[in-house]
């Protein structure tokens, strides 16, 4: 799952919960899913940040 896909699913999930479209049990399940999506997004961003830092460091050595 790409960052954009995870973010879009997370945003849709939050919107459904905030609208009250789903019951308590489903809200809890969606909350868990949201936590997993958030973890995925953070991991992708962390990896991208590390790559940028490495590229920046490599470029400054020239």
N, C-alpha and C positions, 0 to 999 in steps of 0.2 A: 504494500500500500504506500502510495506516495504521500509526501507531506500535504499536498493540496487536497488529496482525497480524504486523508485523516482529518484535516481541519474542517473540510466541508461537512463531513459526517458529524463531527463534534458540534459544530454550529447548529446543524439541524436537530441534533439530539437535545441541546440546551434549549432551543426554541420550543420543542415539544413539551419538555418538562415545565418550562416557564408558563406556557399556555394552559397547563393543567389538562392536556389532552389524554394523559395516560394515568392509570391508577398507581397506588402506592407501590405495589410489588414490582410493577413494570418500571416505575420511576427508579427504584433501587437497582434493578438490573441495568437500566440505562445509565445510571450514575457510575456503576462499575465499568461499563463499556466506555463511558466518557473518560474515566481515569486511565484506562488502557490506551485510549486514543491520545490523551495528553502525554502519556509516557512515550508513545511512539513519536509524536511531534517533537518533543524535547530531545529525544535521541537523534533524530534526523538533524535538528538544528545544531546540536553539540558536534556531530560529525562534520557538518558543513563549516562550523567555526574552526575546528581543528585543521581542516584542509586549508582554509583561508590563512590561518596563522602560519602553517607550514609553507604555503606559497609565498607569503609575505616575507618570512624569514629567509627562504631560499633566494628570493629576489634581492634582498638587501645585502647578500654576501658578494654580489658581483661588483 
